[in-house]
Amino acid sequence: MNTVAIGNEFNLENLSQIDVEIDPRHGIVWVYQKSTPRPCFNPQLISEVRKVQLMLETYHGCLPYQGELVPIHYHVLDSRAPGIFSMGGI
């Protein structure tokens, strides 16, 4: 793994529409839709999901985790609201 300095433009914290969790052991980035104000697609949600995608592009398939870049093999979209979708893939 490579040590990396992360700029503020690539911060995955304090997002209003999604929670992002990285599983470095399995190379998974989990993106959970928050149900604020309700579980639906909106421009802010799409913008935040796109931010994760742009980070994957910028870091050539890796994401920062605890100060290092870890390879991501799976990008899984899910929802924090019970009974709402789960989509995953390579």
DOGU-452267 format. One record per residue: z, x, y of N, C-alpha, C, O, CB in turn; chain; residue number from 0; residue in one letter. Coordinates in steps of 0.02 Angstrom, whole numbers, plus 50000, padded with zeros to 5 digits. Each point is the difference from the previous one (the first is absolute). Glycine has a CB too. Layout:
! residues N
ATOM|n.Z|n.X|n.Y|ca.Z|ca.X|ca.Y|c.Z|c.X|c.Y|o.Z|o.X|o.Y|cb.Z|cb.X|cb.Y|kenu|marnu|roro
ATOM|Z|X|Y|Z|X|Y|Z|X|Y|Z|X|Y|Z|X|Y|A|NUM|A
...
This chain:
! residues 90
ATOM|n.Z|n.X|n.Y|ca.Z|ca.X|ca.Y|c.Z|c.X|c.Y|o.Z|o.X|o.Y|cb.Z|cb.X|cb.Y|kenu|marnu|roro
ATOM|50000|50042|49941|50000|49958|50059|50000|50044|50062|50025|50056|49998|50035|49852|49940|A|0|M
ATOM|49912|50066|50116|49996|50037|50062|50050|49973|50050|50006|49939|50008|49873|50086|49970|A|1|N
ATOM|50156|50020|50058|50043|49979|50054|49957|49981|50059|49949|50033|50013|50146|50041|49947|A|2|T
ATOM|49924|49873|50076|49958|49975|50053|50042|49976|50058|50054|49972|49991|49859|49995|49925|A|3|V
ATOM|50062|50044|50145|50030|49972|50060|49961|49936|50017|49939|50002|50004|50099|50113|50040|A|4|A
ATOM|49997|49831|49965|49969|49935|50011|50004|49982|50074|50054|50003|50030|49975|49961|49853|A|5|I
ATOM|49914|50017|50145|49999|49977|50070|50023|49928|50005|49999|49963|49950|49909|50117|50074|A|6|G
ATOM|50112|49899|50035|50023|49931|50010|49947|49948|49986|50016|49943|49982|50061|50101|50103|A|7|N
ATOM|49859|49974|49922|49947|49951|49987|49995|49983|49926|49967|49952|49982|49971|50092|50117|A|8|E
ATOM|50095|49996|49858|49998|49988|49929|50070|49984|49973|50020|50028|49949|49880|50048|50041|A|9|F
ATOM|50135|49881|50044|50067|49981|49979|49997|49933|49962|49973|49951|50026|50077|50110|50074|A|10|N
ATOM|49977|49939|49840|50000|49939|49960|50066|49961|50004|50012|49955|49960|49907|50100|49963|A|11|L
ATOM|50122|49964|50124|50063|49965|50009|49994|49951|50058|49955|50005|50041|50109|50094|49914|A|12|E
ATOM|49982|49854|50047|50003|49950|50054|49937|49958|50008|49980|49984|50055|50097|50093|50002|A|13|N
ATOM|49892|49907|49887|49942|49955|50001|50026|49928|49997|50048|49986|49965|49877|50101|49979|A|14|L
ATOM|50043|49868|50092|50025|49932|50004|49974|49954|49944|50033|49951|49983|49976|50065|50139|A|15|S
ATOM|49934|50000|49849|49969|49955|49951|50002|50025|49929|49992|49960|49953|49935|50003|50137|A|16|Q
ATOM|50084|50102|49900|50001|50028|49932|50058|50049|49992|50025|50030|50048|49850|49956|49944|A|17|I
ATOM|50146|50022|49945|50045|50054|49979|49959|50045|49955|49962|49976|49958|50144|49951|50050|A|18|D
ATOM|49902|50138|50001|49963|50048|49959|50050|50042|49960|50047|50028|50027|49859|49976|50058|A|19|V
ATOM|50083|49998|49849|50041|50041|49956|49953|50045|49960|49948|49978|49976|50143|49933|50017|A|20|E
ATOM|49928|50152|50000|49959|50048|49963|50037|50020|49937|50059|50020|50003|49887|50022|50104|A|21|I
ATOM|50020|49954|49837|50026|50023|49936|49963|50066|49984|49946|49999|49971|50081|49881|49987|A|22|D
ATOM|50003|50177|50061|49965|50063|49991|49989|50020|49927|49952|50034|49984|50096|50001|50125|A|23|P
ATOM|49996|49944|49848|49994|50018|49929|49937|49970|49969|49967|50033|49960|50158|49973|50032|A|24|R
ATOM|49859|49932|50026|49942|49966|49971|49941|49998|50048|49947|49975|49981|50131|49957|49950|A|25|H
ATOM|49930|50093|50129|49944|50000|50048|49982|49931|50024|49941|49983|50005|50017|50119|49941|A|26|G
ATOM|50093|49857|50069|49988|49931|50021|50026|49990|50071|50055|50021|50016|49952|49939|49865|A|27|I
ATOM|49953|50008|50161|50025|49976|50064|50003|49924|49994|49949|49966|49990|50001|50134|50077|A|28|V
ATOM|50110|49873|49941|50012|49928|49998|50001|49976|50072|50038|50025|50042|50028|49982|49849|A|29|W
ATOM|49893|49944|50124|49998|49969|50067|50020|49927|49992|49963|49960|49971|49945|50120|50070|A|30|V
ATOM|50152|49904|49984|50027|49933|49993|49991|49961|50065|50020|50022|50054|50064|50020|49863|A|31|Y
ATOM|49885|49900|50078|49993|49956|50057|50068|49967|50014|50031|49971|49955|49846|50007|50018|A|32|Q
ATOM|50144|50028|50089|50061|49964|50020|49980|49929|50019|49944|49989|50023|50113|50119|50019|A|33|K
ATOM|49987|49846|49948|49982|49930|50016|50026|49982|50070|50040|49954|50008|49964|50015|49869|A|34|S
ATOM|49971|50069|50173|50020|49989|50070|49938|49983|50041|49957|50043|50004|50142|50035|49984|A|35|T
ATOM|49894|49866|50041|50047|49944|49997|49994|49960|49935|50046|49962|49983|49949|50032|50141|A|36|P
ATOM|49950|50015|49840|49991|49968|49935|49949|50043|49962|49965|50040|50031|50061|49842|50013|A|37|R
ATOM|49970|50112|49889|49953|50042|49963|49927|49979|50010|49974|49957|49965|50116|50062|49950|A|38|P
ATOM|49878|50013|50134|49929|49985|50014|49968|50062|50029|50034|50044|50028|49991|49834|49992|A|39|C
ATOM|49909|50127|49973|49963|50054|50031|49995|49987|50075|49988|49944|50021|49947|50078|49872|A|40|F
ATOM|50073|50031|50147|49993|49995|50072|49975|50067|50025|50001|50049|49962|50091|49864|50048|A|41|N
ATOM|49885|50091|50052|49972|50064|50024|50048|50059|49996|49979|50056|49985|49951|49876|50091|A|42|P
ATOM|50134|50057|49937|50049|50055|49997|50008|50025|49928|50005|50060|49988|50055|49893|50111|A|43|Q
ATOM|49942|50001|49853|50005|50019|49929|49940|50043|49980|50008|50052|49969|50057|49842|50006|A|44|L
ATOM|49876|50083|50042|49939|50037|49983|50001|50069|50033|49979|50050|49969|49958|49842|50020|A|45|I
ATOM|50085|50112|50073|50004|50064|50035|50048|50048|49966|49985|50060|49993|49989|49881|50114|A|46|S
ATOM|50083|50034|49870|50049|50043|49967|49976|50023|49931|50012|50057|49981|50078|49884|50082|A|47|E
ATOM|49878|50015|49900|49972|50020|49935|49945|50053|50011|49995|50048|49962|50031|49838|49988|A|48|V
ATOM|49934|50104|50101|49947|50049|50017|50030|50067|50018|49970|50052|49986|49956|49854|50053|A|49|R
ATOM|50132|50094|49993|50033|50063|50018|50016|50040|49937|49990|50061|49999|50059|49884|50104|A|50|K
ATOM|49975|50022|49845|50013|50034|49936|49935|50028|49972|49999|50057|49977|50099|49866|50000|A|51|V
ATOM|49849|50038|50026|49935|50023|49974|49975|50060|50040|49973|50047|49970|50002|49836|49993|A|52|Q
ATOM|50032|50116|50103|49978|50057|50041|50040|50062|49985|49974|50056|50001|49993|49864|50089|A|53|L
ATOM|50098|50072|49896|50040|50058|49981|49976|50029|49934|49997|50061|49993|50101|49890|50068|A|54|M
ATOM|49885|50006|49891|49973|50025|49937|49935|50038|50011|49988|50052|49968|50065|49851|49972|A|55|L
ATOM|49905|50073|50105|49937|50035|50016|50015|50066|50034|49971|50052|49982|49969|49838|50029|A|56|E
ATOM|50104|50110|50038|50017|50060|50039|50029|50054|49956|49983|50059|50007|50036|49870|50092|A|57|T
ATOM|50025|50052|49855|50033|50049|49956|49966|50007|49932|50030|50023|49952|50076|49950|50106|A|58|Y
ATOM|49830|50006|49938|49959|50010|49941|50033|49975|49936|50006|50036|49950|49945|50063|50106|A|59|H
ATOM|50070|49837|49946|50029|49968|49942|50074|50014|49989|50027|49984|49948|49862|50023|50003|A|60|G
ATOM|50143|50022|50099|50072|50014|49996|50036|49964|50056|49969|49980|50050|50008|50133|49898|A|61|C
ATOM|50088|49878|50044|50042|49973|50053|50063|50042|50007|50023|50029|49951|49932|49854|50028|A|62|L
ATOM|50072|50120|50081|50062|50038|50009|50059|49964|49968|50009|49940|50008|49945|50109|50098|A|63|P
ATOM|50087|49990|49859|50061|49973|49969|50052|50055|50002|49992|50053|49970|49942|49868|49954|A|64|Y
ATOM|50120|50066|50112|50054|50048|50007|49976|50069|50022|50020|50051|49972|50043|49886|49941|A|65|Q
ATOM|49892|50064|50137|49976|50062|50030|49944|50035|49962|49979|50054|50021|50133|49957|50022|A|66|G
ATOM|49864|49960|49903|49946|50030|49962|49945|49949|49988|50012|49940|50002|50068|50139|49942|A|67|E
ATOM|49859|49946|50045|49944|49956|49982|50000|49990|49925|50000|50048|49962|49932|49991|50139|A|68|L
ATOM|50066|49898|49877|49997|49985|49928|49935|49963|49986|49980|49957|50040|50147|50039|49951|A|69|V
ATOM|49840|50020|49954|49937|49965|49983|50014|49927|49982|50048|49984|49964|49903|50125|49995|A|70|P
ATOM|50006|49847|50066|50005|49929|49986|49941|49980|49957|49942|50012|50017|50119|49966|50092|A|71|I
ATOM|49954|49991|49834|49947|49978|49953|49991|49925|50001|49947|49975|49982|50079|50123|49947|A|72|H
ATOM|50026|49866|50093|49997|49926|50000|50028|49974|50066|50051|50023|50025|49961|49974|49849|A|73|Y
ATOM|49953|49953|50153|50021|49966|50062|50011|49927|49981|49951|49964|49987|49984|50117|50091|A|74|H
ATOM|50128|49897|49921|50016|49933|49975|50024|49957|50059|50045|50020|50037|49985|50026|49849|A|75|V
ATOM|49939|49896|50121|50020|49952|50051|50042|49946|49966|49980|49973|49948|49917|50050|50122|A|76|L
ATOM|50160|49961|49960|50044|49949|49972|50033|49964|50058|49989|50016|50058|50032|50053|49837|A|77|D
ATOM|50020|49882|50090|50034|49961|50050|50074|49998|49986|50021|49998|49942|49876|49933|50076|A|78|S
ATOM|50143|50068|50034|50073|49993|49992|50019|49927|49988|50056|49986|49978|49962|50113|50097|A|79|R
ATOM|49936|49854|49939|50014|49929|49990|49989|49982|49927|49947|50015|49972|50019|49960|50148|A|80|A
ATOM|50083|49994|49848|49992|49980|49929|49939|49954|49990|49988|49955|50039|50137|50056|49946|A|81|P
ATOM|49838|50001|49961|49944|49958|49982|49935|50015|50037|49950|49966|49991|50133|49949|49983|A|82|G
ATOM|49919|50136|50069|49940|50018|50039|49965|50058|49963|50032|50035|49960|50022|49927|50151|A|83|I
ATOM|49884|50049|49903|49955|50044|49964|50025|50070|49987|50047|50024|50032|49865|49912|50017|A|84|F
ATOM|50056|50097|49903|50007|50071|49987|49931|50025|49980|49969|49975|49953|50153|50014|50010|A|85|S
ATOM|49853|50061|50074|49934|50029|49985|50008|50075|49993|50033|50032|50041|49907|49875|50021|A|86|M
ATOM|50030|50122|49888|50004|50072|49991|49934|50028|49978|49954|49962|49983|50166|50028|49989|A|87|G
ATOM|49874|50074|50029|49938|50031|49979|50000|50075|50013|50049|50027|50025|49892|49866|49996|A|88|G
ATOM|50005|50137|49962|49994|50072|50009|49975|50015|50070|49992|50058|50018|49986|49958|49859|A|89|I
